[in-house]
Amino acid sequence: MNTIDYKYTGNTKEPAIITRDNCSTYVWIQQEWESGEYAKFIQRNGCGHCCTAMALNLNGITINPHEEYCLCRELWGAPRMGEPIYEGNFLSETGIAEIIRHYGIPAQAFGIEKGKAYEASIFIENELLSGKQVIIWSHPSDKLTDNPFSPGEHYILAVGFAKDGKILIANSSKRSKAENGIQFADRETIEKVLFEGTETTDYTWGRYDFAKSGAFVVVG
């Protein structure tokens, strides 16, 4: 089993450290990110940037969310201001995969068709068992009215498994029920928070075919 180690640091801005195969990452909390010129964007729309940076660190690439955000600007330009919901761009699933592949790490985005959340959750669990990480688009759901990951739409990073067999989640949001950025979940919970659909939008960074739809990114 892909068993992951973690520890708490006591630092509120870097609350936990996750280690996998001698590679480590902080579980960054996006709302407390203060470093760099673009801190406000990371605080507001930073879940994708934090998850991408964490996944890269766990695969041997040293990078923080600000550096990853700057790469997005370099590849796709500055965020557009005045969006109806978000101030600036956030990362689509295909954008996340593209950033990870930029560093030579395999990554692929997968869409989720209507009625296929169960199959997708089994696939995600098997990918985790094989030693990979999965960045998941968590979404409010009638199946789980009290979403433990976030009350709204949110990226989380499934890292692997704790020693008790639960899926270990790195969560960048203070709006979650995570203890210092660390959560544990079973496959059924993952199934319930997966967003099934094909909605698209044009204010994301990266390619748009899975943007704001049901999707996840397999890393490794």
Secondary structure, 3 states (H helix, E strand, C coil): CCECEEEEEEECCEEEEEEECCEEEECCCHHHCCCCCCHHHHHHHCHHHHHHHHHHHCCCCCCCHHHHHHHHHHHHCCCCCCCCCCCCCEECHHHHHHHHHHCCCCEEEEECCCCCHHHHHHHHHHHHHCCCEEEEEECCECCECCCCCCCCCEEEEEEEECCCCCEEEECCCCCCCCECCEEEECHHHHHHHECCCCCCCCCEECCCCCCCCCEEEEEC
